[in-house]
């Protein structure tokens, strides 16, 4: 894993942890690496607070924006982070995860990263073993 990918994961996981600890939810957001190698947060601007879009709409809008910015050379790489329920086998119930989907032109074989989490009885956020799935 290159440094750009690791920086996106580190930033995204830190922010997702803050959101989960504060709200017990993680709405979709992004992180990107600029031309100087710095990581920046990226959130969807909600103009009408009475008409909040669903998570899929937010992810689609963030993806479109990041694809355009990458093509224009303003972003070197980006990652989109969101909650995902994942079944590890047919016999098991789905687990809650934070998914980080990274696009890095320097590393075209990137998997989709999953960070399982739960809250213990005291309300403390606990992450399980990270796993990744090839596309």
Backbone as CSV, one residue per row, in Angstrom:
resi,resn,N_x,N_y,N_z,CA_x,CA_y,CA_z,C_x,C_y,C_z
1,UNK,0.861,-1.175,0.000,0.000,0.000,0.000,0.904,1.233,0.000
2,UNK,0.600,2.165,-0.904,1.438,3.356,-0.952,0.991,4.393,0.084
3,UNK,1.810,5.422,0.245,1.579,6.440,1.266,0.268,7.209,1.034
4,UNK,-0.066,7.464,-0.218,-1.296,8.189,-0.536,-2.513,7.408,-0.048
5,UNK,-2.553,6.129,-0.351,-3.665,5.286,0.088,-3.733,5.236,1.609
6,UNK,-2.591,5.068,2.262,-2.565,5.007,3.725,-3.042,6.316,4.341
7,UNK,-2.648,7.450,3.776,-3.082,8.748,4.304,-4.599,8.920,4.193
8,UNK,-5.168,8.471,3.094,-6.626,8.554,2.936,-7.314,7.668,3.967
9,UNK,-6.819,6.458,4.153,-7.413,5.550,5.146,-7.308,6.152,6.542
10,UNK,-6.127,6.633,6.918,-5.936,7.193,8.259,-6.877,8.361,8.518
11,UNK,-6.940,9.285,7.568,-7.807,10.457,7.726,-9.280,10.041,7.800
12,UNK,-9.684,9.168,6.902,-11.088,8.762,6.821,-11.523,7.989,8.063
13,UNK,-10.688,7.094,8.539,-11.032,6.312,9.723,-11.099,7.197,10.969
14,UNK,-10.225,8.166,11.058,-10.258,9.091,12.197,-11.563,9.896,12.198
15,UNK,-11.945,10.421,11.046,-13.173,11.218,10.969,-14.412,10.349,11.186
16,UNK,-14.412,9.150,10.613,-15.539,8.231,10.818,-15.691,7.901,12.301
17,UNK,-14.586,7.710,12.993,-14.629,7.435,14.435,-15.244,8.605,15.198
18,UNK,-14.867,9.813,14.819,-15.438,11.007,15.461,-16.948,11.059,15.241
19,UNK,-17.376,10.824,14.001,-18.812,10.848,13.702,-19.558,9.779,14.493
20,UNK,-19.029,8.569,14.512,-19.687,7.484,15.237,-19.752,7.776,16.731
21,UNK,-18.684,8.294,17.286,-18.687,8.611,18.718,-19.653,9.745,19.041
22,UNK,-19.752,10.719,18.147,-20.621,11.869,18.390,-22.093,11.579,18.120
23,UNK,-22.377,10.831,17.035,-23.763,10.691,16.584,-24.253,9.253,16.476
24,UNK,-23.341,8.294,16.647,-23.642,6.854,16.466,-23.974,6.529,15.016
25,UNK,-23.658,7.445,14.097,-23.867,7.251,12.662,-22.665,7.812,11.909
26,UNK,-22.539,7.376,10.672,-21.476,7.892,9.816,-22.072,8.174,8.446
27,UNK,-22.367,9.429,8.180,-22.896,9.782,6.876,-21.748,9.763,5.864
28,UNK,-22.036,9.592,4.588,-20.973,9.523,3.584,-20.159,10.811,3.510
29,UNK,-18.862,10.632,3.381,-17.954,11.768,3.210,-16.746,11.293,2.405
30,UNK,-15.913,12.228,2.034,-14.735,11.882,1.268,-13.476,12.494,1.849
31,UNK,-12.362,12.079,1.304,-11.056,12.665,1.600,-10.278,12.612,0.292
32,UNK,-9.473,13.625,0.048,-8.687,13.611,-1.177,-7.280,14.120,-0.921
33,UNK,-6.402,13.736,-1.812,-5.008,14.172,-1.767,-4.818,15.210,-2.870
34,UNK,-4.327,16.392,-2.477,-4.109,17.450,-3.468,-2.762,17.248,-4.165
35,UNK,-2.437,18.129,-5.069,-1.215,18.003,-5.864,0.053,18.144,-5.016
36,UNK,-0.068,18.706,-3.826,1.088,18.846,-2.926,1.226,17.653,-1.984
37,UNK,0.279,16.699,-2.083,0.341,15.513,-1.234,-0.378,15.642,0.092
38,UNK,-1.123,16.723,0.264,-1.856,16.942,1.511,-3.239,16.309,1.431
39,UNK,-3.707,15.768,2.555,-5.041,15.171,2.611,-6.043,16.228,3.081
40,UNK,-7.222,16.218,2.458,-8.271,17.177,2.791,-9.599,16.446,2.944
41,UNK,-10.455,16.917,3.852,-11.797,16.335,3.970,-12.689,16.842,2.853
42,UNK,-13.734,16.082,2.587,-14.687,16.467,1.552,-16.072,16.015,2.000
43,UNK,-16.981,16.963,2.117,-18.347,16.640,2.523,-19.324,17.200,1.512
44,UNK,-20.481,16.603,1.477,-21.563,17.020,0.597,-22.266,18.202,1.247
45,UNK,-22.401,19.267,0.512,-23.095,20.456,1.018,-24.599,20.275,0.844
46,UNK,-25.326,20.328,1.949,-26.786,20.205,1.914,-27.365,21.608,1.963
47,UNK,-27.993,21.995,0.858,-28.525,23.343,0.750,-29.880,23.480,1.434
48,UNK,-30.725,22.483,1.295,-32.073,22.538,1.863,-32.155,21.543,3.022
49,UNK,-32.049,22.044,4.238,-32.042,21.183,5.435,-33.368,20.442,5.624
50,UNK,-34.403,20.873,4.938,-35.706,20.191,5.045,-35.795,19.006,4.084
51,UNK,-34.888,18.955,3.118,-34.925,17.907,2.113,-33.538,17.264,2.017
52,UNK,-33.177,16.488,3.036,-31.855,15.880,3.106,-31.801,14.660,2.189
53,UNK,-30.801,14.601,1.294,-30.714,13.471,0.361,-30.319,12.176,1.082
54,UNK,-30.659,11.046,0.467,-30.279,9.766,1.056,-28.783,9.523,0.824
55,UNK,-28.248,8.507,1.503,-26.814,8.234,1.434,-26.332,7.898,0.027
56,UNK,-27.133,7.192,-0.737,-26.737,6.836,-2.098,-26.590,8.087,-2.966
57,UNK,-27.503,9.029,-2.816,-27.423,10.280,-3.569,-26.165,11.051,-3.198
58,UNK,-25.843,11.074,-1.916,-24.634,11.765,-1.448,-23.389,11.092,-2.026
59,UNK,-23.317,9.766,-1.951,-22.164,9.034,-2.500,-22.012,9.282,-3.999
60,UNK,-23.132,9.257,-4.728,-23.083,9.496,-6.172,-22.567,10.901,-6.487
61,UNK,-23.018,11.883,-5.734,-22.580,13.263,-5.964,-21.099,13.429,-5.632
62,UNK,-20.660,12.831,-4.532,-19.246,12.907,-4.174,-18.376,12.202,-5.215
63,UNK,-18.831,11.055,-5.689,-18.091,10.309,-6.709,-17.952,11.139,-7.982
64,UNK,-19.043,11.714,-8.433,-19.013,12.528,-9.652,-18.048,13.703,-9.501
65,UNK,-18.130,14.391,-8.378,-17.251,15.533,-8.124,-15.781,15.092,-8.135
66,UNK,-15.473,14.020,-7.423,-14.088,13.547,-7.329,-13.557,13.070,-8.680
67,UNK,-14.382,12.390,-9.454,-13.953,11.949,-10.791,-13.594,13.145,-11.665
68,UNK,-14.421,14.180,-11.612,-14.168,15.384,-12.413,-12.889,16.084,-11.966
69,UNK,-12.714,16.224,-10.652,-11.527,16.904,-10.121,-10.246,16.114,-10.419
70,UNK,-10.342,14.797,-10.382,-9.184,13.955,-10.698,-8.824,14.100,-12.180
71,UNK,-9.819,14.086,-13.050,-9.562,14.252,-14.490,-8.922,15.608,-14.787
72,UNK,-9.306,16.630,-14.029,-8.744,17.969,-14.216,-7.374,18.123,-13.554
73,UNK,-6.933,17.106,-12.838,-5.624,17.135,-12.195,-5.579,17.868,-10.875
74,UNK,-6.719,18.159,-10.301,-6.765,18.873,-9.020,-6.655,17.935,-7.823
75,UNK,-6.946,16.670,-8.048,-6.825,15.644,-7.006,-5.908,14.546,-7.529
76,UNK,-5.023,14.071,-6.656,-4.178,12.938,-7.037,-4.901,11.620,-6.772
77,UNK,-5.687,11.596,-5.710,-6.422,10.388,-5.317,-7.529,10.818,-4.367
78,UNK,-8.510,9.924,-4.186,-9.590,10.223,-3.251,-10.159,8.935,-2.680
79,UNK,-10.860,9.101,-1.588,-11.553,7.975,-0.967,-12.920,8.416,-0.503
80,UNK,-13.903,7.549,-0.658,-15.253,7.811,-0.174,-15.526,6.849,0.975
81,UNK,-16.067,7.375,2.050,-16.300,6.602,3.261,-17.784,6.620,3.585
82,UNK,-18.306,5.448,3.964,-19.724,5.330,4.285,-19.957,4.071,5.121
83,UNK,-21.115,4.020,5.769,-21.496,2.832,6.516,-21.983,1.757,5.552
84,UNK,-21.698,0.507,5.887,-22.166,-0.609,5.066,-22.404,-1.820,5.965
85,UNK,-23.524,-2.481,5.765,-23.793,-3.752,6.429,-23.277,-4.852,5.510
86,UNK,-22.467,-5.748,6.067,-21.809,-6.767,5.264,-22.057,-8.141,5.870
87,UNK,-22.457,-9.077,5.027,-22.595,-10.478,5.442,-21.330,-11.215,5.029
88,UNK,-20.650,-11.797,6.001,-19.419,-12.512,5.707,-19.676,-13.929,5.203
89,UNK,-20.848,-14.446,5.533,-21.252,-15.743,4.998,-22.779,-15.785,5.002
90,UNK,-23.336,-16.751,4.288,-24.794,-16.865,4.190,-25.445,-17.172,5.529
91,UNK,-24.698,-17.829,6.418,-25.255,-18.259,7.696,-25.199,-17.199,8.786
92,UNK,-24.478,-16.117,8.548,-24.279,-15.107,9.575,-25.107,-13.854,9.290
93,UNK,-25.475,-13.192,10.366,-26.151,-11.903,10.239,-25.150,-10.860,9.757
94,UNK,-25.626,-9.835,9.081,-24.719,-8.782,8.622,-24.070,-8.056,9.799
95,UNK,-22.865,-7.584,9.564,-22.163,-6.779,10.562,-22.091,-5.348,10.050
96,UNK,-22.001,-4.403,10.971,-21.876,-2.996,10.600,-20.402,-2.682,10.368
97,UNK,-20.134,-1.995,9.273,-18.770,-1.619,8.940,-18.707,-0.176,8.459
98,UNK,-17.506,0.339,8.483,-17.181,1.566,7.770,-16.441,1.116,6.524
99,UNK,-16.955,1.465,5.362,-16.315,1.108,4.097,-15.553,2.315,3.570
100,UNK,-14.354,2.061,3.062,-13.560,3.121,2.439,-13.197,2.657,1.034
101,UNK,-13.726,3.383,0.065,-13.541,3.074,-1.348,-12.560,4.101,-1.919
102,UNK,-11.349,3.651,-2.245,-10.276,4.559,-2.655,-9.988,4.429,-4.147
103,UNK,-9.814,5.590,-4.782,-9.378,5.653,-6.176,-8.029,6.349,-6.172
104,UNK,-7.006,5.582,-6.580,-5.640,6.092,-6.618,-5.024,5.640,-7.942
105,UNK,-4.828,6.553,-8.879,-4.273,6.169,-10.185,-2.914,5.474,-10.095
106,UNK,-2.187,5.675,-8.986,-0.891,5.014,-8.796,-1.044,3.565,-8.339
107,UNK,-2.234,3.198,-7.915,-2.476,1.853,-7.400,-3.849,1.396,-7.892
108,UNK,-3.909,0.862,-9.088,-5.186,0.550,-9.728,-5.826,-0.740,-9.243
109,UNK,-5.153,-1.518,-8.413,-5.680,-2.794,-7.926,-6.206,-2.687,-6.495
110,UNK,-6.622,-1.519,-6.070,-7.064,-1.345,-4.691,-8.376,-2.079,-4.419
111,UNK,-8.445,-2.744,-3.260,-9.706,-3.378,-2.864,-10.618,-2.351,-2.191
112,UNK,-11.775,-2.781,-1.810,-12.684,-1.986,-0.993,-12.394,-2.387,0.451
113,UNK,-12.035,-1.420,1.286,-11.650,-1.681,2.671,-12.869,-1.604,3.596
114,UNK,-12.937,-2.535,4.541,-14.032,-2.571,5.523,-13.458,-2.587,6.935
115,UNK,-14.045,-1.760,7.789,-13.642,-1.663,9.178,-14.868,-1.966,10.049
116,UNK,-15.030,-3.222,10.477,-16.180,-3.582,11.314,-16.139,-2.817,12.638
117,UNK,-17.318,-2.462,13.125,-17.372,-1.757,14.408,-18.628,-2.158,15.169
118,UNK,-18.567,-1.874,16.449,-19.732,-2.023,17.322,-19.521,-1.135,18.532
119,UNK,-20.586,-0.925,19.261,-20.510,-0.195,20.522,-20.721,-1.204,21.638
120,UNK,-19.825,-1.177,22.627,-20.006,-2.108,23.738,-21.098,-1.597,24.678
121,UNK,-21.331,-2.306,25.761,-22.410,-1.938,26.699,-22.235,-0.545,27.293
122,UNK,-21.000,-0.106,27.393,-20.718,1.225,27.937,-20.806,2.317,26.882
123,UNK,-21.116,1.932,25.641,-21.208,2.901,24.553,-19.884,3.241,23.917
124,UNK,-18.849,2.463,24.218,-17.529,2.704,23.647,-17.438,2.062,22.257
125,UNK,-16.930,2.819,21.318,-16.749,2.336,19.955,-15.576,1.366,19.916
126,UNK,-15.813,0.190,19.338,-14.776,-0.823,19.211,-14.718,-1.277,17.751
127,UNK,-13.518,-1.234,17.175,-13.333,-1.714,15.812,-12.844,-3.157,15.852
128,UNK,-13.365,-3.955,14.927,-12.941,-5.345,14.778,-11.798,-5.432,13.781
129,UNK,-11.574,-6.634,13.299,-10.501,-6.876,12.343,-10.878,-6.332,10.964
130,UNK,-9.994,-5.513,10.435,-10.186,-4.937,9.113,-10.061,-6.017,8.047
131,UNK,-10.861,-5.882,7.003,-10.714,-6.782,5.863,-10.953,-5.984,4.588
132,UNK,-10.549,-6.571,3.477,-10.692,-5.911,2.186,-11.214,-6.919,1.174
133,UNK,-11.946,-6.411,0.198,-12.522,-7.266,-0.837,-12.066,-6.762,-2.204
134,UNK,-11.498,-7.666,-2.968,-11.099,-7.298,-4.344,-12.332,-7.009,-5.177
135,UNK,-12.176,-6.145,-6.111,-13.276,-5.801,-7.013,-13.334,-6.756,-8.179
